[in-house]
Amino acid sequence: MPKMKSNSGAAKRFSKTGSGKWKRNKAFSSHILTKKSPKRIRNFRGTELVAAADQKALKRLIPGL
């Protein structure tokens, strides 16, 4: 049986934490920033955890991790 291939796009966007949860970057932070408030732009920084409902699907996309 061949090796499982992970979805390379998903592998670049998500990473696992030490406790086994998934980490992701926040969306809507890259362009058309002039109409977004400074507070909103600040909140785009950093990472967030993937919702619990989506973690099962993510495990299927990235089987190696």
Secondary structure, DSSP 8 states (H G I E B T S, - for coil): -------HHHHHHEEE-TTS-EEEE-SS-SS--TTS-HHHHHHTSSEEE--GGGHHHHHHH-TT-
